[in-house]
Amino acid sequence: MEIADFSQKSFLTELTENEIIIRDTIRDFAEKNIRPFIMDYDESQKFPMEIIKQLGELGFLGVLIPEEFGGAGLGCQEFCLVIEELAKVDPSIALSVAAHNGLGTNHIYLFGNDLQRKKYLPYLTSGKKIAAWGLTESSSGSDAAGLKSVAEKKDGYYLLNGGKTFTTHGTVGEIAVVMAITDKSKGKKGISAFILEKGMEGFIAGKKENKLGMRASDTTQLVFENCRVPEENLIGNKGEGYEQAMKVLAGGRISIAALSVGLAQGCLDASVKYGNQRMQFEKKLNQFQAIQFKLADMAVNIEAARMLTYRAANLKDNGRPIKKEAASAKLFASEIAEKAASEAVQIHGGYGFIKEFPVEKFYRDVKLCTIGEGTSEIQRIVIAKELFKSIPD
Ligand SMILES: Cc1cc2nc3c(=O)[nH]c(=O)nc-3n(C[C@H](O)[C@H](O)[C@H](O)COP(=O)(O)OP(=O)(O)OC[C@H]3O[C@@H](n4cnc5c(N)ncnc54)[C@H](O)[C@@H]3O)c2cc1C
């Protein structure tokens, strides 16, 4: 029996010819170049630099950046297609590609000046250098505005002290955007964003985390010890860093939604395949209604999550507000992905607990989706705040 390809069959609109080419290119790449090695990367926790470089050569590391800076000049919908396809095969590589494109690189593109864009973006869009983005600190995660890193203005430079926690690409990244306090008295409006380069004195990659899942994606502490950051590396104006970061995160959340959709789709595909092969009581698992119901629920949830995700992406591409829509897509997609991964392991029985089957890894990787770029609780807070804004007192 041919395995049905459930993915991207029922979009709000049909895929364009260009989108089909993008999807098929990344799908092909992931099947041939990533799938055979995912467990090696997972077990060794090795960042797959060679894969990431190849993705750069194919244009997938500057998806959202205009061609004049070496990017592909595409929109958020195409970006979601790329992340979804990667996540179906390896969510940890999808996470790295999402973070590189959507956080560090995008922050410089959206808020950097022309000099900064020209200086840094061509390296990032080509994959010659990898981007990191540091907002979270050991004592400030959900409460991002509670960060403590300080950038003190001196003659022609800022003296940066403090550190960041859980920075994707903290070790392998060569260009980092980090947020730090420039005026404590102003609260959120006293936070600024800076571009840091590997090799700057006092800019140190700290401990690399040993993680439950997403193990191929590098997650590291950053340490700033009297790090001298040139004045011209301030992004935008002093005090704009927090607001910039929140805008970057809103877009980033759509990519985590796409990652969740892809991961859930990977779980469904693997489960349909397994259920068609595994015999119990002289029947294929897929012939049991209890299994069919699980698969049906997964398929419906994935469709709903995909629609929320591409709707948010479409709104973003059209310059419309996305705060609530991005949070909704991220919340729903990550939670149905978690359920899908759990059901996929259940459908596989004991084999789902074994590393030879892809659902074991999906089950570990998926937990990041309800945590990274704002936990589910924070998404609900964002959605509720937006909801109250639309209701008159
Ligand atoms: C693999 C990985 C990669 C990451 N990459 C990056 C990166 O590249 N850059 C970066 O800046 N950060 C990154 N992060 C950090 C991530 O964004 C944070 O972990 C996340 O925002 C949660 O913060 P926290 O871990 O400090 O949890 P906390 O904020 O301490 O939250 C703990 C729990 O309390 C809940 N909670 C907190 N406040 C409230 C509230 N007001 N109401 C209800 N519940 C609440 C949370 O939802 C959560 O369940 C990464 C994290 C991981 C694990």
The ligand as an ORCA input file, in Angstrom:
! r2SCAN-3c Opt
* xyz 0 1
  C      16.799     24.322     23.466
  C      16.533     25.757     23.825
  C      16.920     26.763     22.966
  C      16.723     28.110     23.325
  N      17.198     29.093     22.503
  C      17.147     30.386     22.922
  C      17.793     31.418     22.172
  O      18.373     31.174     21.111
  N      17.763     32.680     22.675
  C      17.144     32.991     23.835
  O      17.145     34.150     24.215
  N      16.497     32.033     24.568
  C      16.516     30.744     24.149
  N      15.905     29.757     24.902
  C      15.259     30.123     26.138
  C      13.733     29.974     26.134
  O      13.149     30.958     25.362
  C      13.284     29.981     27.609
  O      13.701     28.755     28.175
  C      11.784     30.171     27.766
  O      11.397     31.451     27.370
  C      11.332     29.930     29.204
  O      12.110     30.611     30.118
  P      12.725     29.846     31.403
  O      13.370     28.614     30.870
  O      13.557     30.782     32.174
  O      11.466     29.392     32.229
  P      10.695     30.287     33.353
  O      10.410     31.615     32.810
  O      11.425     30.199     34.645
  O       9.321     29.492     33.473
  C       9.166     28.312     34.257
  C       7.696     27.935     34.219
  O       6.904     28.967     34.818
  C       5.933     29.406     33.907
  N       5.685     30.845     34.064
  C       6.593     31.851     34.101
  N       5.997     33.021     34.229
  C       4.668     32.775     34.263
  C       3.501     33.593     34.375
  N       3.572     34.929     34.435
  N       2.301     32.982     34.408
  C       2.200     31.644     34.292
  N       3.253     30.822     34.197
  C       4.468     31.378     34.168
  C       6.476     29.082     32.535
  O       5.456     29.017     31.560
  C       7.154     27.756     32.801
  O       6.203     26.738     32.756
  C      16.071     28.423     24.547
  C      15.651     27.396     25.395
  C      15.897     26.082     25.071
  C      15.482     25.013     26.041
*
